[in-house]
Structure formats: C-alpha cells, structure tokens
Amino acid sequence: MPYEKLLDFSYSGKMMQVVLSSGAVFTGTLGVVDANILHLNVDGAEMPVYRSVILRISAVEPLPSKAPDSPNAPSGAPTPW
C-alpha cells in the first residue's frame, strides 16, 4: 500500500508489516504517521521508521489471542492413572 494512504489516520492502531530497503521486516501496530516518519509499535517498543527506507507496507491480520486452557484440557503434564 502506498505510504500516502497511511496519512488519513484510518490505519492507526492496525497491524502492519513494514519491509525496509535493507531487507529487515517489522510487524506491529501502526501509530502516528507524518510526511516523513511512521511509528510502529513492535512488542511494546515504539519504532520510528523513516519513509525513505521503507520498501513495502502491507496490512496484516492480527493473530487470534490464545484462549485460556480449560480445566479439563490436557496440559502436557503427566497425569495419574
């Protein structure tokens, strides 16, 4: 998706994948975007990324959160006979 499309704020808070010209790939939630820098929250750390080093930006579906184990589900621990 074009960088300019991110400037309308409709993608703020969405999960995005950013590929840099160096080959590095970052996935996180999109924060503030201005004409030169976008901010990506990756695992709780906010990363400023300059527009000039971005090769590709794409929206990513967030991973579903893992449901808590039910008390009757096997936990992988040994169980008595």
HTML snippet that shows the backbone in 3Dmol.js (N, CA, C, O; Angstrom):
<script src="https://3Dmol.org/build/3Dmol-min.js"></script>
<div id="view" style="width:600px;height:400px;position:relative"></div>
<script>
const pdb = `
ATOM      1  N   MET A   1       0.845  -1.181   0.000  1.00  0.00           N
ATOM      2  CA  MET A   1       0.000   0.000   0.000  1.00  0.00           C
ATOM      3  C   MET A   1       0.882   1.233   0.000  1.00  0.00           C
ATOM      4  O   MET A   1       1.959   1.228   0.596  1.00  0.00           O
ATOM      5  N   PRO A   2       0.447   2.267  -0.648  1.00  0.00           N
ATOM      6  CA  PRO A   2       1.240   3.497  -0.708  1.00  0.00           C
ATOM      7  C   PRO A   2       1.326   4.187   0.664  1.00  0.00           C
ATOM      8  O   PRO A   2       0.370   4.175   1.439  1.00  0.00           O
ATOM      9  N   TYR A   3       2.470   4.776   0.937  1.00  0.00           N
ATOM     10  CA  TYR A   3       2.698   5.487   2.198  1.00  0.00           C
ATOM     11  C   TYR A   3       1.646   6.572   2.400  1.00  0.00           C
ATOM     12  O   TYR A   3       1.161   6.768   3.514  1.00  0.00           O
ATOM     13  N   GLU A   4       1.293   7.273   1.334  1.00  0.00           N
ATOM     14  CA  GLU A   4       0.333   8.382   1.427  1.00  0.00           C
ATOM     15  C   GLU A   4      -1.014   7.930   1.996  1.00  0.00           C
ATOM     16  O   GLU A   4      -1.708   8.713   2.646  1.00  0.00           O
ATOM     17  N   LYS A   5      -1.380   6.685   1.756  1.00  0.00           N
ATOM     18  CA  LYS A   5      -2.654   6.168   2.241  1.00  0.00           C
ATOM     19  C   LYS A   5      -2.680   6.102   3.771  1.00  0.00           C
ATOM     20  O   LYS A   5      -3.751   6.164   4.374  1.00  0.00           O
ATOM     21  N   LEU A   6      -1.510   5.978   4.396  1.00  0.00           N
ATOM     22  CA  LEU A   6      -1.431   5.906   5.858  1.00  0.00           C
ATOM     23  C   LEU A   6      -1.664   7.254   6.520  1.00  0.00           C
ATOM     24  O   LEU A   6      -1.945   7.313   7.718  1.00  0.00           O
ATOM     25  N   LEU A   7      -1.553   8.333   5.762  1.00  0.00           N
ATOM     26  CA  LEU A   7      -1.686   9.672   6.328  1.00  0.00           C
ATOM     27  C   LEU A   7      -3.117  10.041   6.705  1.00  0.00           C
ATOM     28  O   LEU A   7      -3.324  11.035   7.401  1.00  0.00           O
ATOM     29  N   ASP A   8      -4.112   9.269   6.266  1.00  0.00           N
ATOM     30  CA  ASP A   8      -5.506   9.629   6.576  1.00  0.00           C
ATOM     31  C   ASP A   8      -5.987   9.086   7.926  1.00  0.00           C
ATOM     32  O   ASP A   8      -7.167   9.222   8.250  1.00  0.00           O
ATOM     33  N   PHE A   9      -5.107   8.481   8.712  1.00  0.00           N
ATOM     34  CA  PHE A   9      -5.372   8.016  10.073  1.00  0.00           C
ATOM     35  C   PHE A   9      -6.314   6.827  10.175  1.00  0.00           C
ATOM     36  O   PHE A   9      -6.557   6.354  11.285  1.00  0.00           O
ATOM     37  N   SER A  10      -6.857   6.321   9.069  1.00  0.00           N
ATOM     38  CA  SER A  10      -7.770   5.185   9.167  1.00  0.00           C
ATOM     39  C   SER A  10      -7.036   3.888   9.484  1.00  0.00           C
ATOM     40  O   SER A  10      -7.664   2.905   9.879  1.00  0.00           O
ATOM     41  N   TYR A  11      -5.721   3.871   9.318  1.00  0.00           N
ATOM     42  CA  TYR A  11      -4.941   2.672   9.617  1.00  0.00           C
ATOM     43  C   TYR A  11      -4.292   2.710  10.989  1.00  0.00           C
ATOM     44  O   TYR A  11      -3.635   1.745  11.382  1.00  0.00           O
ATOM     45  N   SER A  12      -4.458   3.793  11.723  1.00  0.00           N
ATOM     46  CA  SER A  12      -3.871   3.917  13.051  1.00  0.00           C
ATOM     47  C   SER A  12      -4.378   2.795  13.956  1.00  0.00           C
ATOM     48  O   SER A  12      -5.582   2.558  14.052  1.00  0.00           O
ATOM     49  N   GLY A  13      -3.446   2.111  14.617  1.00  0.00           N
ATOM     50  CA  GLY A  13      -3.808   1.012  15.507  1.00  0.00           C
ATOM     51  C   GLY A  13      -3.951  -0.332  14.815  1.00  0.00           C
ATOM     52  O   GLY A  13      -4.171  -1.343  15.481  1.00  0.00           O
ATOM     53  N   LYS A  14      -3.833  -0.366  13.511  1.00  0.00           N
ATOM     54  CA  LYS A  14      -3.957  -1.615  12.749  1.00  0.00           C
ATOM     55  C   LYS A  14      -2.609  -2.326  12.694  1.00  0.00           C
ATOM     56  O   LYS A  14      -1.555  -1.694  12.768  1.00  0.00           O
ATOM     57  N   MET A  15      -2.661  -3.645  12.563  1.00  0.00           N
ATOM     58  CA  MET A  15      -1.448  -4.448  12.441  1.00  0.00           C
ATOM     59  C   MET A  15      -0.901  -4.299  11.031  1.00  0.00           C
ATOM     60  O   MET A  15      -1.608  -4.526  10.049  1.00  0.00           O
ATOM     61  N   MET A  16       0.382  -3.911  10.943  1.00  0.00           N
ATOM     62  CA  MET A  16       1.025  -3.672   9.654  1.00  0.00           C
ATOM     63  C   MET A  16       2.368  -4.392   9.599  1.00  0.00           C
ATOM     64  O   MET A  16       3.009  -4.640  10.620  1.00  0.00           O
ATOM     65  N   GLN A  17       2.772  -4.716   8.377  1.00  0.00           N
ATOM     66  CA  GLN A  17       4.106  -5.269   8.146  1.00  0.00           C
ATOM     67  C   GLN A  17       4.864  -4.249   7.304  1.00  0.00           C
ATOM     68  O   GLN A  17       4.382  -3.806   6.261  1.00  0.00           O
ATOM     69  N   VAL A  18       6.052  -3.885   7.769  1.00  0.00           N
ATOM     70  CA  VAL A  18       6.878  -2.900   7.086  1.00  0.00           C
ATOM     71  C   VAL A  18       8.179  -3.582   6.674  1.00  0.00           C
ATOM     72  O   VAL A  18       8.899  -4.129   7.509  1.00  0.00           O
ATOM     73  N   VAL A  19       8.471  -3.541   5.371  1.00  0.00           N
ATOM     74  CA  VAL A  19       9.706  -4.117   4.847  1.00  0.00           C
ATOM     75  C   VAL A  19      10.633  -2.959   4.489  1.00  0.00           C
ATOM     76  O   VAL A  19      10.261  -2.060   3.736  1.00  0.00           O
ATOM     77  N   LEU A  20      11.844  -2.994   5.039  1.00  0.00           N
ATOM     78  CA  LEU A  20      12.812  -1.934   4.791  1.00  0.00           C
ATOM     79  C   LEU A  20      13.699  -2.284   3.603  1.00  0.00           C
ATOM     80  O   LEU A  20      13.799  -3.447   3.213  1.00  0.00           O
ATOM     81  N   SER A  21      14.335  -1.279   3.038  1.00  0.00           N
ATOM     82  CA  SER A  21      15.218  -1.497   1.889  1.00  0.00           C
ATOM     83  C   SER A  21      16.407  -2.384   2.251  1.00  0.00           C
ATOM     84  O   SER A  21      17.020  -2.977   1.363  1.00  0.00           O
ATOM     85  N   SER A  22      16.744  -2.486   3.534  1.00  0.00           N
ATOM     86  CA  SER A  22      17.838  -3.352   3.984  1.00  0.00           C
ATOM     87  C   SER A  22      17.424  -4.821   4.029  1.00  0.00           C
ATOM     88  O   SER A  22      18.266  -5.706   4.185  1.00  0.00           O
ATOM     89  N   GLY A  23      16.117  -5.073   3.891  1.00  0.00           N
ATOM     90  CA  GLY A  23      15.613  -6.440   3.959  1.00  0.00           C
ATOM     91  C   GLY A  23      14.976  -6.777   5.293  1.00  0.00           C
ATOM     92  O   GLY A  23      14.338  -7.822   5.422  1.00  0.00           O
ATOM     93  N   ALA A  24      15.133  -5.914   6.291  1.00  0.00           N
ATOM     94  CA  ALA A  24      14.522  -6.144   7.599  1.00  0.00           C
ATOM     95  C   ALA A  24      13.003  -6.041   7.482  1.00  0.00           C
ATOM     96  O   ALA A  24      12.483  -5.215   6.732  1.00  0.00           O
ATOM     97  N   VAL A  25      12.299  -6.887   8.232  1.00  0.00           N
ATOM     98  CA  VAL A  25      10.837  -6.902   8.222  1.00  0.00           C
ATOM     99  C   VAL A  25      10.356  -6.716   9.655  1.00  0.00           C
ATOM    100  O   VAL A  25      10.790  -7.428  10.560  1.00  0.00           O
ATOM    101  N   PHE A  26       9.454  -5.752   9.859  1.00  0.00           N
ATOM    102  CA  PHE A  26       8.887  -5.492  11.173  1.00  0.00           C
ATOM    103  C   PHE A  26       7.370  -5.585  11.089  1.00  0.00           C
ATOM    104  O   PHE A  26       6.759  -5.095  10.139  1.00  0.00           O
ATOM    105  N   THR A  27       6.773  -6.215  12.088  1.00  0.00           N
ATOM    106  CA  THR A  27       5.320  -6.325  12.163  1.00  0.00           C
ATOM    107  C   THR A  27       4.883  -5.766  13.504  1.00  0.00           C
ATOM    108  O   THR A  27       5.405  -6.149  14.551  1.00  0.00           O
ATOM    109  N   GLY A  28       3.917  -4.854  13.460  1.00  0.00           N
ATOM    110  CA  GLY A  28       3.420  -4.248  14.694  1.00  0.00           C
ATOM    111  C   GLY A  28       2.229  -3.365  14.392  1.00  0.00           C
ATOM    112  O   GLY A  28       1.758  -3.299  13.257  1.00  0.00           O
ATOM    113  N   THR A  29       1.748  -2.688  15.420  1.00  0.00           N
ATOM    114  CA  THR A  29       0.597  -1.806  15.240  1.00  0.00           C
ATOM    115  C   THR A  29       1.068  -0.419  14.848  1.00  0.00           C
ATOM    116  O   THR A  29       2.054   0.100  15.370  1.00  0.00           O
ATOM    117  N   LEU A  30       0.348   0.155  13.931  1.00  0.00           N
ATOM    118  CA  LEU A  30       0.706   1.462  13.392  1.00  0.00           C
ATOM    119  C   LEU A  30       0.314   2.565  14.357  1.00  0.00           C
ATOM    120  O   LEU A  30      -0.804   2.595  14.871  1.00  0.00           O
ATOM    121  N   GLY A  31       1.248   3.466  14.594  1.00  0.00           N
ATOM    122  CA  GLY A  31       0.991   4.621  15.452  1.00  0.00           C
ATOM    123  C   GLY A  31       0.863   5.869  14.603  1.00  0.00           C
ATOM    124  O   GLY A  31       0.210   5.857  13.559  1.00  0.00           O
ATOM    125  N   VAL A  32       1.481   6.936  15.051  1.00  0.00           N
ATOM    126  CA  VAL A  32       1.425   8.223  14.366  1.00  0.00           C
ATOM    127  C   VAL A  32       2.214   8.158  13.056  1.00  0.00           C
ATOM    128  O   VAL A  32       3.314   7.608  12.999  1.00  0.00           O
ATOM    129  N   VAL A  33       1.624   8.731  12.014  1.00  0.00           N
ATOM    130  CA  VAL A  33       2.287   8.789  10.704  1.00  0.00           C
ATOM    131  C   VAL A  33       2.293  10.246  10.257  1.00  0.00           C
ATOM    132  O   VAL A  33       1.258  10.913  10.270  1.00  0.00           O
ATOM    133  N   ASP A  34       3.470  10.737   9.859  1.00  0.00           N
ATOM    134  CA  ASP A  34       3.520  12.072   9.261  1.00  0.00           C
ATOM    135  C   ASP A  34       4.172  11.949   7.886  1.00  0.00           C
ATOM    136  O   ASP A  34       4.353  10.839   7.387  1.00  0.00           O
ATOM    137  N   ALA A  35       4.516  13.048   7.285  1.00  0.00           N
ATOM    138  CA  ALA A  35       5.014  13.042   5.916  1.00  0.00           C
ATOM    139  C   ALA A  35       6.335  12.299   5.757  1.00  0.00           C
ATOM    140  O   ALA A  35       6.639  11.833   4.659  1.00  0.00           O
ATOM    141  N   ASN A  36       7.130  12.176   6.822  1.00  0.00           N
ATOM    142  CA  ASN A  36       8.460  11.570   6.710  1.00  0.00           C
ATOM    143  C   ASN A  36       8.695  10.338   7.572  1.00  0.00           C
ATOM    144  O   ASN A  36       9.569   9.529   7.260  1.00  0.00           O
ATOM    145  N   ILE A  37       7.932  10.180   8.650  1.00  0.00           N
ATOM    146  CA  ILE A  37       8.189   9.103   9.614  1.00  0.00           C
ATOM    147  C   ILE A  37       6.881   8.420   9.989  1.00  0.00           C
ATOM    148  O   ILE A  37       5.858   9.075  10.189  1.00  0.00           O
ATOM    149  N   LEU A  38       6.930   7.089  10.083  1.00  0.00           N
ATOM    150  CA  LEU A  38       5.809   6.378  10.691  1.00  0.00           C
ATOM    151  C   LEU A  38       6.321   5.722  11.962  1.00  0.00           C
ATOM    152  O   LEU A  38       7.495   5.367  12.063  1.00  0.00           O
ATOM    153  N   HIS A  39       5.433   5.566  12.924  1.00  0.00           N
ATOM    154  CA  HIS A  39       5.787   4.943  14.198  1.00  0.00           C
ATOM    155  C   HIS A  39       5.082   3.604  14.265  1.00  0.00           C
ATOM    156  O   HIS A  39       3.867   3.520  14.092  1.00  0.00           O
ATOM    157  N   LEU A  40       5.854   2.555  14.518  1.00  0.00           N
ATOM    158  CA  LEU A  40       5.341   1.201  14.570  1.00  0.00           C
ATOM    159  C   LEU A  40       5.608   0.646  15.954  1.00  0.00           C
ATOM    160  O   LEU A  40       6.746   0.671  16.424  1.00  0.00           O
ATOM    161  N   ASN A  41       4.569   0.144  16.615  1.00  0.00           N
ATOM    162  CA  ASN A  41       4.713  -0.448  17.935  1.00  0.00           C
ATOM    163  C   ASN A  41       4.964  -1.940  17.755  1.00  0.00           C
ATOM    164  O   ASN A  41       4.062  -2.686  17.373  1.00  0.00           O
ATOM    165  N   VAL A  42       6.195  -2.373  18.033  1.00  0.00           N
ATOM    166  CA  VAL A  42       6.589  -3.772  17.880  1.00  0.00           C
ATOM    167  C   VAL A  42       6.860  -4.340  19.266  1.00  0.00           C
ATOM    168  O   VAL A  42       7.824  -3.954  19.927  1.00  0.00           O
ATOM    169  N   ASP A  43       6.013  -5.248  19.696  1.00  0.00           N
ATOM    170  CA  ASP A  43       6.167  -5.887  21.013  1.00  0.00           C
ATOM    171  C   ASP A  43       6.335  -4.877  22.136  1.00  0.00           C
ATOM    172  O   ASP A  43       7.158  -5.077  23.029  1.00  0.00           O
ATOM    173  N   GLY A  44       5.570  -3.800  22.104  1.00  0.00           N
ATOM    174  CA  GLY A  44       5.592  -2.797  23.164  1.00  0.00           C
ATOM    175  C   GLY A  44       6.630  -1.704  23.002  1.00  0.00           C
ATOM    176  O   GLY A  44       6.644  -0.749  23.779  1.00  0.00           O
ATOM    177  N   ALA A  45       7.497  -1.822  22.014  1.00  0.00           N
ATOM    178  CA  ALA A  45       8.508  -0.792  21.775  1.00  0.00           C
ATOM    179  C   ALA A  45       8.124   0.016  20.542  1.00  0.00           C
ATOM    180  O   ALA A  45       7.859  -0.552  19.482  1.00  0.00           O
ATOM    181  N   GLU A  46       8.095   1.337  20.679  1.00  0.00           N
ATOM    182  CA  GLU A  46       7.744   2.191  19.546  1.00  0.00           C
ATOM    183  C   GLU A  46       8.984   2.452  18.703  1.00  0.00           C
ATOM    184  O   GLU A  46      10.013   2.913  19.199  1.00  0.00           O
ATOM    185  N   MET A  47       8.857   2.145  17.412  1.00  0.00           N
ATOM    186  CA  MET A  47       9.982   2.309  16.492  1.00  0.00           C
ATOM    187  C   MET A  47       9.647   3.360  15.449  1.00  0.00           C
ATOM    188  O   MET A  47       8.684   3.193  14.701  1.00  0.00           O
ATOM    189  N   PRO A  48      10.421   4.444  15.380  1.00  0.00           N
ATOM    190  CA  PRO A  48      10.236   5.391  14.287  1.00  0.00           C
ATOM    191  C   PRO A  48      10.918   4.837  13.038  1.00  0.00           C
ATOM    192  O   PRO A  48      12.058   4.378  13.101  1.00  0.00           O
ATOM    193  N   VAL A  49      10.219   4.882  11.907  1.00  0.00           N
ATOM    194  CA  VAL A  49      10.775   4.375  10.651  1.00  0.00           C
ATOM    195  C   VAL A  49      10.665   5.485   9.609  1.00  0.00           C
ATOM    196  O   VAL A  49       9.573   5.982   9.333  1.00  0.00           O
ATOM    197  N   TYR A  50      11.798   5.866   9.035  1.00  0.00           N
ATOM    198  CA  TYR A  50      11.794   6.920   8.028  1.00  0.00           C
ATOM    199  C   TYR A  50      11.219   6.413   6.715  1.00  0.00           C
ATOM    200  O   TYR A  50      11.511   5.297   6.285  1.00  0.00           O
ATOM    201  N   ARG A  51      10.417   7.227   6.100  1.00  0.00           N
ATOM    202  CA  ARG A  51       9.774   6.891   4.835  1.00  0.00           C
ATOM    203  C   ARG A  51      10.799   6.504   3.772  1.00  0.00           C
ATOM    204  O   ARG A  51      10.533   5.625   2.952  1.00  0.00           O
ATOM    205  N   SER A  52      11.950   7.138   3.775  1.00  0.00           N
ATOM    206  CA  SER A  52      12.959   6.919   2.742  1.00  0.00           C
ATOM    207  C   SER A  52      13.553   5.507   2.761  1.00  0.00           C
ATOM    208  O   SER A  52      14.127   5.078   1.760  1.00  0.00           O
ATOM    209  N   VAL A  53      13.429   4.776   3.874  1.00  0.00           N
ATOM    210  CA  VAL A  53      13.991   3.426   3.944  1.00  0.00           C
ATOM    211  C   VAL A  53      12.933   2.328   3.814  1.00  0.00           C
ATOM    212  O   VAL A  53      13.253   1.142   3.889  1.00  0.00           O
ATOM    213  N   ILE A  54      11.670   2.727   3.619  1.00  0.00           N
ATOM    214  CA  ILE A  54      10.586   1.749   3.517  1.00  0.00           C
ATOM    215  C   ILE A  54      10.464   1.264   2.080  1.00  0.00           C
ATOM    216  O   ILE A  54      10.338   2.057   1.146  1.00  0.00           O
ATOM    217  N   LEU A  55      10.504  -0.052   1.926  1.00  0.00           N
ATOM    218  CA  LEU A  55      10.352  -0.666   0.619  1.00  0.00           C
ATOM    219  C   LEU A  55       8.892  -1.027   0.360  1.00  0.00           C
ATOM    220  O   LEU A  55       8.368  -0.802  -0.731  1.00  0.00           O
ATOM    221  N   ARG A  56       8.234  -1.599   1.394  1.00  0.00           N
ATOM    222  CA  ARG A  56       6.844  -2.037   1.225  1.00  0.00           C
ATOM    223  C   ARG A  56       6.109  -1.992   2.562  1.00  0.00           C
ATOM    224  O   ARG A  56       6.695  -2.253   3.613  1.00  0.00           O
ATOM    225  N   ILE A  57       4.820  -1.659   2.510  1.00  0.00           N
ATOM    226  CA  ILE A  57       3.952  -1.647   3.684  1.00  0.00           C
ATOM    227  C   ILE A  57       2.717  -2.453   3.333  1.00  0.00           C
ATOM    228  O   ILE A  57       2.136  -2.275   2.263  1.00  0.00           O
ATOM    229  N   SER A  58       2.314  -3.339   4.233  1.00  0.00           N
ATOM    230  CA  SER A  58       1.090  -4.091   3.983  1.00  0.00           C
ATOM    231  C   SER A  58       0.351  -4.333   5.293  1.00  0.00           C
ATOM    232  O   SER A  58       0.957  -4.459   6.357  1.00  0.00           O
ATOM    233  N   ALA A  59      -0.973  -4.394   5.186  1.00  0.00           N
ATOM    234  CA  ALA A  59      -1.814  -4.682   6.346  1.00  0.00           C
ATOM    235  C   ALA A  59      -1.726  -6.177   6.630  1.00  0.00           C
ATOM    236  O   ALA A  59      -1.646  -6.990   5.709  1.00  0.00           O
ATOM    237  N   VAL A  60      -1.743  -6.530   7.911  1.00  0.00           N
ATOM    238  CA  VAL A  60      -1.640  -7.917   8.341  1.00  0.00           C
ATOM    239  C   VAL A  60      -2.801  -8.213   9.270  1.00  0.00           C
ATOM    240  O   VAL A  60      -3.168  -7.380  10.099  1.00  0.00           O
ATOM    241  N   GLU A  61      -3.377  -9.394   9.135  1.00  0.00           N
ATOM    242  CA  GLU A  61      -4.426  -9.806  10.064  1.00  0.00           C
ATOM    243  C   GLU A  61      -3.774 -10.125  11.407  1.00  0.00           C
ATOM    244  O   GLU A  61      -2.784 -10.855  11.449  1.00  0.00           O
ATOM    245  N   PRO A  62      -4.312  -9.590  12.502  1.00  0.00           N
ATOM    246  CA  PRO A  62      -3.731  -9.898  13.811  1.00  0.00           C
ATOM    247  C   PRO A  62      -3.926 -11.375  14.140  1.00  0.00           C
ATOM    248  O   PRO A  62      -4.923 -11.983  13.750  1.00  0.00           O
ATOM    249  N   LEU A  63      -2.963 -11.942  14.862  1.00  0.00           N
ATOM    250  CA  LEU A  63      -3.082 -13.330  15.289  1.00  0.00           C
ATOM    251  C   LEU A  63      -4.166 -13.430  16.346  1.00  0.00           C
ATOM    252  O   LEU A  63      -4.265 -12.563  17.215  1.00  0.00           O
ATOM    253  N   PRO A  64      -4.989 -14.487  16.285  1.00  0.00           N
ATOM    254  CA  PRO A  64      -6.017 -14.624  17.317  1.00  0.00           C
ATOM    255  C   PRO A  64      -5.365 -14.873  18.669  1.00  0.00           C
ATOM    256  O   PRO A  64      -4.373 -15.594  18.774  1.00  0.00           O
ATOM    257  N   SER A  65      -5.936 -14.268  19.694  1.00  0.00           N
ATOM    258  CA  SER A  65      -5.356 -14.465  21.019  1.00  0.00           C
ATOM    259  C   SER A  65      -5.664 -15.882  21.472  1.00  0.00           C
ATOM    260  O   SER A  65      -6.735 -16.418  21.189  1.00  0.00           O
ATOM    261  N   LYS A  66      -4.722 -16.476  22.171  1.00  0.00           N
ATOM    262  CA  LYS A  66      -4.888 -17.849  22.625  1.00  0.00           C
ATOM    263  C   LYS A  66      -5.899 -17.877  23.756  1.00  0.00           C
ATOM    264  O   LYS A  66      -5.793 -17.127  24.726  1.00  0.00           O
ATOM    265  N   ALA A  67      -6.880 -18.756  23.612  1.00  0.00           N
ATOM    266  CA  ALA A  67      -7.903 -18.896  24.648  1.00  0.00           C
ATOM    267  C   ALA A  67      -7.281 -19.576  25.863  1.00  0.00           C
ATOM    268  O   ALA A  67      -6.405 -20.429  25.715  1.00  0.00           O
ATOM    269  N   PRO A  68      -7.725 -19.207  27.056  1.00  0.00           N
ATOM    270  CA  PRO A  68      -7.183 -19.870  28.243  1.00  0.00           C
ATOM    271  C   PRO A  68      -7.531 -21.354  28.204  1.00  0.00           C
ATOM    272  O   PRO A  68      -8.590 -21.748  27.715  1.00  0.00           O
ATOM    273  N   ASP A  69      -6.623 -22.163  28.728  1.00  0.00           N
ATOM    274  CA  ASP A  69      -6.860 -23.606  28.759  1.00  0.00           C
ATOM    275  C   ASP A  69      -8.021 -23.910  29.678  1.00  0.00           C
ATOM    276  O   ASP A  69      -8.155 -23.331  30.757  1.00  0.00           O
ATOM    277  N   SER A  70      -8.856 -24.828  29.231  1.00  0.00           N
ATOM    278  CA  SER A  70      -9.963 -25.241  30.091  1.00  0.00           C
ATOM    279  C   SER A  70      -9.414 -26.201  31.138  1.00  0.00           C
ATOM    280  O   SER A  70      -8.398 -26.855  30.903  1.00  0.00           O
ATOM    281  N   PRO A  71     -10.071 -26.293  32.284  1.00  0.00           N
ATOM    282  CA  PRO A  71      -9.552 -27.157  33.342  1.00  0.00           C
ATOM    283  C   PRO A  71      -9.498 -28.628  32.927  1.00  0.00           C
ATOM    284  O   PRO A  71      -8.705 -29.388  33.484  1.00  0.00           O
ATOM    285  N   ASN A  72     -10.319 -29.044  31.966  1.00  0.00           N
ATOM    286  CA  ASN A  72     -10.360 -30.436  31.555  1.00  0.00           C
ATOM    287  C   ASN A  72      -9.417 -30.745  30.400  1.00  0.00           C
ATOM    288  O   ASN A  72      -9.263 -31.906  30.021  1.00  0.00           O
ATOM    289  N   ALA A  73      -8.787 -29.721  29.838  1.00  0.00           N
ATOM    290  CA  ALA A  73      -7.897 -29.937  28.695  1.00  0.00           C
ATOM    291  C   ALA A  73      -6.571 -30.506  29.172  1.00  0.00           C
ATOM    292  O   ALA A  73      -6.066 -30.126  30.228  1.00  0.00           O
ATOM    293  N   PRO A  74      -6.008 -31.426  28.382  1.00  0.00           N
ATOM    294  CA  PRO A  74      -4.698 -31.952  28.791  1.00  0.00           C
ATOM    295  C   PRO A  74      -3.655 -30.849  28.744  1.00  0.00           C
ATOM    296  O   PRO A  74      -3.608 -30.079  27.785  1.00  0.00           O
ATOM    297  N   SER A  75      -2.830 -30.768  29.758  1.00  0.00           N
ATOM    298  CA  SER A  75      -1.851 -29.688  29.857  1.00  0.00           C
ATOM    299  C   SER A  75      -0.479 -30.111  29.397  1.00  0.00           C
ATOM    300  O   SER A  75       0.431 -29.284  29.353  1.00  0.00           O
ATOM    301  N   GLY A  76      -0.299 -31.379  29.050  1.00  0.00           N
ATOM    302  CA  GLY A  76       1.007 -31.858  28.660  1.00  0.00           C
ATOM    303  C   GLY A  76       1.806 -32.367  29.853  1.00  0.00           C
ATOM    304  O   GLY A  76       2.860 -32.982  29.687  1.00  0.00           O
ATOM    305  N   ALA A  77       1.296 -32.105  31.062  1.00  0.00           N
ATOM    306  CA  ALA A  77       1.948 -32.605  32.267  1.00  0.00           C
ATOM    307  C   ALA A  77       1.476 -34.035  32.505  1.00  0.00           C
ATOM    308  O   ALA A  77       0.367 -34.394  32.112  1.00  0.00           O
ATOM    309  N   PRO A  78       2.303 -34.847  33.140  1.00  0.00           N
ATOM    310  CA  PRO A  78       1.884 -36.219  33.428  1.00  0.00           C
ATOM    311  C   PRO A  78       0.648 -36.228  34.349  1.00  0.00           C
ATOM    312  O   PRO A  78       0.526 -35.414  35.265  1.00  0.00           O
ATOM    313  N   THR A  79      -0.233 -37.148  34.082  1.00  0.00           N
ATOM    314  CA  THR A  79      -1.443 -37.263  34.892  1.00  0.00           C
ATOM    315  C   THR A  79      -1.476 -38.643  35.539  1.00  0.00           C
ATOM    316  O   THR A  79      -0.994 -39.618  34.962  1.00  0.00           O
ATOM    317  N   PRO A  80      -2.040 -38.719  36.724  1.00  0.00           N
ATOM    318  CA  PRO A  80      -2.120 -40.037  37.377  1.00  0.00           C
ATOM    319  C   PRO A  80      -3.092 -40.955  36.633  1.00  0.00           C
ATOM    320  O   PRO A  80      -3.995 -40.481  35.943  1.00  0.00           O
ATOM    321  N   TRP A  81      -2.903 -42.258  36.775  1.00  0.00           N
ATOM    322  CA  TRP A  81      -3.767 -43.215  36.084  1.00  0.00           C
ATOM    323  C   TRP A  81      -5.077 -43.137  36.737  1.00  0.00           C
ATOM    324  O   TRP A  81      -6.004 -43.847  36.348  1.00  0.00           O
TER     325      TRP A  81
END
`;
const viewer = $3Dmol.createViewer("view");
viewer.addModel(pdb, "pdb");
viewer.setStyle({}, {cartoon: {color: "spectrum"}});
viewer.zoomTo();
viewer.render();
</script>
